[in-house]
Amino acid sequence: MKHRSGGAAGHKRAAASSDPDGLQARRQHQHPPASKSRRVDGGGTGGSGSSSGGLRQVGQWKPEDDQLLVQAVLALHDLRAVHCCVRFSCAFAESELRERWRGLLFDRTLSGLAEQAARALPSPIRFLLRRRAPFSHAEEDLLAAVTPAQALPEGRLSLACFERLLATRPDVFGYGCRTAKALHRHWELLRRHGLLRACPPLAWPVGAPATDFKDAEFLVERFRSAAPGPPGLPAELDWEARKARRRLCRLEEEARRWQVAAREALPPAARPPEPGDQFVSSDGRPGLALLKGTRASFLISGVCVSLGRRTDACAVDIDLGLEGPSGKISRLHAFLRLLESGAFQLENVGRRPVFVNGEPVCPGEACLLPTPSMLLVGCLAFRFLVNPELHTGRFRRAIAEALRARRE
């Protein structure tokens, strides 16, 4: 951008992500672009050995990492900037990012497996990953044009200008997950580092102490990058990382074996249920469906159950507060009903929507629940599973009798 000292390259490298760590980390990579084109440097063409090397990475790279990598490359068009500003599940080296990107581009087997795994991610997870995508150069150009007088009229925070940006330029603010609050948070980062058009660039004072933890972390990283290390240090660190990953895999396998051994050592009455026994209650009665969370699981045995937050004045069949924070859950939030066709219906009677497989069910609406389904109630996520034996003759007779008794 021509309005700041340092040129457009400094702006493109300095604020590509809403993460403060990424924004400061890229200040130490002041390299001019090789050309004006937006083509991504994939680190060379894929050779014949890319397939075997890519398949070895399947156990290290998760579907969330692949999604973040693709989103970040499409936004930044620079793998070095992606390595600096995006946080993956593991601390991948820049060479590993280049190798993975080359495999996704040229290895059909690896790209097919990665695409299948990414499509299998639940909709709430994909939504959260899209929100973590770094800001592109076009998005930052629009944010840099916002003056402090527009964002802080009369010294008070106002999100009206950022809401107008989202409404007038939906083609620039991609992924459909940007919010006015997220734009304001990134605008504050640009303002703090002197990257706005109305503010001059701020030079880092020589010898000045760090004002907060982020600045101290940036100074430490800059010192580490400037200090030369031993000639064989990178190879030694790579070897230690590979050894640590192998040890981690062995520990995970050993933990699974110990879990099986511990379960076999318990008496049958005290053993946790097997995956096939998850639809059976503690007293041996089968259930119709299962609402499974991270901390708690709720077995549904009735044809109509209520979901919500249990209080002294309101009792519900399924207390979602046992799963986690329930401040945004109504005392009576929804009903789960079993229809005569054998399908389950969710009716929202609360004050906030319920997300079913990423689709909102607003208050007063109802929808059918396929199996399996992902339910998002407030900030709590659940997986809804129907008993596969629900459509057998024994269950059908019991369900018909229960529905007949309920109507009477």
Secondary structure, 3 states (H helix, E strand, C coil): CCCCCCHHHHHHHHCCCCCHHHHHHHHHCCCCCCCCCCCCCCCCCCCCCHHHHHHHCCCCCCHHHHHHHHHHHHHHCCHHHHHHHCCCCCCCCHHHHHHHHHHHHHCHHHHHHHHHHHHCCCHHHHHHHHHCCCCCHHHHHHHHCCCHHHHCHHHCCCCHHHHHHHHHCCCCCCCCCCCHHHHHHHHHHHHHCCCCCCCCCCCCCCCCCCCCHHHHHHHHHHHHHHCCCCCCHHHHHHHHHHHHHHHHHHHHHHHHHHHHHHHHHCCHHHCCCCHHHCCECCCCCECCEEEECCCCEEEECCCEEEEECCCCCCCCCEEHHHCCCCCCCCCCCEEEEECCCCCEEEEECCCCCEEECCEEECCCCEEEECCCEEEEECCEEEEEEECHHHHCHHHHHHHHHHHHHHHC
